[in-house]
Each structure stands twice: as C-alpha cells, then as structure tokens.
C-alpha cells in the first residue's frame, strides 16, 4: 500500500520525531477522510480538520507531518525570496 510505504519513508527522515505507529495512523486517517468524503483536500485543510474535530490527539503523528509540511513550504519560499533579493543587489 502506498500510504504505508510513504509513511515508512517519512519515519526514516524524521526518526526522532515520529513514532512507529505513523503508517497505521495515516491509514486510519485516510479511512476517516474517505468516509467523510474529504479525499481531495489540501494539507492545510486536513490539518484544520484534525484540529476542528479534536482528532490531533488521536492522529498526533499525522498532525506533526502536516504541520511540518506546511512550515517547510513557507520556509523555502521565504528563503528563495531572500536569495533572489540578494541576487538583485
């Protein structure tokens, strides 16, 4: 299953931050989203779903991954912007 394979890959990258239950959490969270017809949402929408329904304690590893993903995108954009400003000088 793709979800388990990708979760294991994330655990290798963030081994000190994620628990071994990450793949099971993602599978259960995927089922929860599918049952609620929420398959095609952005990571930010899924993070809001976790918090608005108090699911972040049940899916703590999934919540961490989505927070990390959203933060990395902002960090990379601001770093790119700053480097392009330096290049223009």
Backbone as numpy.savetxt, mean C-alpha at the origin, in Angstrom:
# Nx Ny Nz CAx CAy CAz Cx Cy Cz
-0.90 -17.71 -6.87 -1.74 -16.54 -6.87 -0.84 -15.29 -6.87
-1.18 -14.33 -7.71 -0.37 -13.12 -7.85 -0.28 -12.32 -6.55
-1.37 -12.27 -5.82 -1.38 -11.47 -4.59 -0.35 -12.01 -3.60
-0.33 -13.30 -3.40 0.62 -13.88 -2.45 2.07 -13.68 -2.91
2.30 -13.84 -4.20 3.65 -13.68 -4.74 4.15 -12.24 -4.55
3.29 -11.28 -4.83 3.68 -9.88 -4.68 3.83 -9.50 -3.21
3.00 -10.07 -2.36 3.12 -9.80 -0.92 4.44 -10.34 -0.38
4.84 -11.51 -0.83 6.12 -12.07 -0.40 7.28 -11.20 -0.87
7.15 -10.65 -2.07 8.19 -9.74 -2.58 8.27 -8.48 -1.71
7.14 -7.94 -1.33 7.13 -6.76 -0.44 7.74 -7.08 0.92
7.46 -8.28 1.41 8.04 -8.68 2.71 9.55 -8.77 2.64
10.08 -9.16 1.49 11.54 -9.20 1.33 12.13 -7.80 1.38
11.43 -6.85 0.78 11.92 -5.47 0.74 11.81 -4.81 2.11
10.67 -4.98 2.76 10.40 -4.34 4.07 10.35 -5.40 5.17
11.36 -6.24 5.23 11.33 -7.38 6.15 11.24 -6.97 7.63
11.79 -5.83 7.98 11.73 -5.42 9.39 10.41 -4.72 9.74
9.63 -4.34 8.72 8.38 -3.60 8.96 7.12 -4.43 8.80
7.20 -5.52 8.06 6.00 -6.30 7.74 6.06 -7.68 8.38
4.90 -8.16 8.77 4.79 -9.48 9.39 4.58 -10.54 8.31
4.79 -11.77 8.68 4.64 -12.88 7.74 3.19 -13.07 7.29
2.26 -12.46 7.98 0.84 -12.60 7.63 0.41 -11.66 6.51
1.35 -10.92 5.92 0.99 -9.94 4.88 0.23 -10.57 3.73
0.70 -11.70 3.23 0.01 -12.31 2.08 -1.42 -12.71 2.42
-1.64 -13.26 3.62 -3.01 -13.60 4.04 -3.87 -12.35 4.19
-3.29 -11.30 4.74 -4.05 -10.05 4.89 -4.47 -9.49 3.54
-3.55 -9.50 2.57 -3.91 -9.00 1.24 -4.99 -9.84 0.58
-4.91 -11.15 0.74 -5.94 -12.03 0.17 -7.29 -11.73 0.80
-7.33 -11.61 2.13 -8.60 -11.32 2.81 -9.11 -9.93 2.47
-8.20 -8.97 2.37 -8.62 -7.62 2.01 -9.15 -7.57 0.58
-8.54 -8.33 -0.31 -9.03 -8.42 -1.69 -10.44 -9.00 -1.73
-10.67 -10.04 -0.94 -12.01 -10.64 -0.87 -13.01 -9.62 -0.33
-12.61 -8.91 0.72 -13.49 -7.89 1.30 -13.84 -6.83 0.26
-12.85 -6.36 -0.50 -13.10 -5.34 -1.52 -13.96 -5.88 -2.66
-13.73 -7.13 -3.04 -14.51 -7.75 -4.11 -15.97 -7.90 -3.69
-16.19 -8.33 -2.46 -17.56 -8.49 -1.96 -18.29 -7.15 -1.90
-17.56 -6.08 -1.64 -18.15 -4.75 -1.58 -18.04 -3.99 -2.89
-17.68 -4.73 -3.96 -17.57 -4.16 -5.32 -16.64 -2.95 -5.35
-15.48 -3.09 -4.76 -14.51 -2.00 -4.71 -13.19 -2.40 -5.35
-13.23 -3.09 -6.47 -12.02 -3.64 -7.07 -11.15 -2.59 -7.76
-11.72 -1.57 -8.35 -10.97 -0.66 -9.21 -10.68 0.68 -8.55
-10.28 0.69 -7.31 -10.01 1.94 -6.61 -8.52 2.19 -6.51
-8.18 3.44 -6.30 -6.78 3.82 -6.15 -6.27 3.39 -4.77
-4.96 3.34 -4.59 -4.41 3.02 -3.27 -4.89 4.00 -2.19
-5.03 5.27 -2.55 -5.51 6.25 -1.59 -6.95 5.95 -1.17
-7.80 5.58 -2.13 -9.19 5.21 -1.80 -9.24 3.98 -0.91
-8.38 3.02 -1.17 -8.36 1.82 -0.34 -7.85 2.12 1.06
-6.91 3.02 1.17 -6.44 3.44 2.50 -7.56 4.15 3.26
-8.29 5.01 2.57 -9.44 5.68 3.21 -10.49 4.65 3.65
-10.70 3.63 2.83 -11.64 2.57 3.18 -11.19 1.86 4.47
-9.92 1.57 4.57 -9.40 0.93 5.77 -9.67 1.76 7.02
-9.49 3.07 6.91 -9.67 3.93 8.07 -11.14 4.25 8.36
-11.91 4.45 7.33 -13.31 4.81 7.55 -14.12 3.65 8.13
-13.71 2.44 7.87 -14.41 1.26 8.40 -13.67 0.61 9.56
-12.69 1.30 10.11 -11.87 0.78 11.21 -11.29 -0.60 10.91
-10.86 -0.79 9.68 -10.27 -2.07 9.28 -8.74 -2.04 9.39
-8.18 -0.89 9.69 -6.73 -0.77 9.72 -6.09 -1.59 10.83
-6.83 -1.92 11.87 -6.26 -2.79 12.91 -6.27 -4.25 12.47
-7.30 -4.62 11.73 -7.38 -5.99 11.23 -6.39 -6.24 10.09
-6.18 -5.21 9.27 -5.27 -5.31 8.12 -4.11 -4.34 8.31
-3.41 -4.45 9.42 -2.35 -3.49 9.75 -1.20 -3.51 8.75
-0.84 -4.66 8.24 0.24 -4.73 7.25 -0.19 -4.13 5.92
-1.41 -4.37 5.53 -1.94 -3.79 4.29 -1.99 -2.27 4.41
-2.41 -1.79 5.56 -2.45 -0.35 5.80 -1.06 0.25 5.71
-0.07 -0.42 6.26 1.32 0.06 6.19 1.78 0.14 4.73
1.49 -0.88 3.94 1.92 -0.91 2.54 1.29 0.25 1.77
0.00 0.47 1.96 -0.65 1.58 1.24 -0.11 2.94 1.70
0.13 3.10 2.98 0.72 4.37 3.47 2.10 4.58 2.88
2.90 3.53 2.85 4.25 3.60 2.30 4.20 3.93 0.81
3.31 3.28 0.09 3.17 3.51 -1.35 2.80 4.96 -1.65
1.84 5.49 -0.92 1.40 6.87 -1.14 2.51 7.85 -0.77
3.22 7.59 0.30 4.30 8.47 0.73 5.46 8.45 -0.25
5.80 7.29 -0.77 6.91 7.20 -1.72 6.61 8.00 -2.99
5.40 7.96 -3.45 5.05 8.72 -4.65 5.24 10.22 -4.43
4.83 10.73 -3.30 4.99 12.15 -2.99 6.46 12.49 -2.82
7.20 11.65 -2.15 8.62 11.89 -1.93 9.37 11.92 -3.25
9.09 10.99 -4.14 9.76 10.97 -5.43 9.42 12.18 -6.27
8.18 12.61 -6.25 7.78 13.78 -7.03 8.47 15.03 -6.52
8.52 15.21 -5.22 9.16 16.41 -4.69 10.66 16.36 -4.92
11.26 15.19 -4.87 12.69 15.08 -5.15 12.97 15.38 -6.62
12.11 14.91 -7.51 12.27 15.20 -8.93 12.12 16.69 -9.19
11.15 17.32 -8.55 10.92 18.75 -8.72 12.14 19.53 -8.25
12.68 19.19 -7.10 13.84 19.90 -6.58 15.06 19.70 -7.48
15.25 18.49 -8.01 16.40 18.27 -8.88 16.25 19.01 -10.20
15.01 19.13 -10.70 14.82 19.87 -11.95 15.03 21.37 -11.71
14.71 21.87 -10.51 14.99 23.26 -10.18 16.48 23.53 -10.16
17.23 22.59 -9.62 18.68 22.74 -9.55 19.27 22.71 -10.96
18.74 21.89 -11.82 19.24 21.81 -13.20 18.99 23.11 -13.95
17.92 23.81 -13.60 17.60 25.07 -14.29 18.49 26.23 -13.86
19.24 26.07 -12.78 20.11 27.15 -12.31 21.35 27.29 -13.12
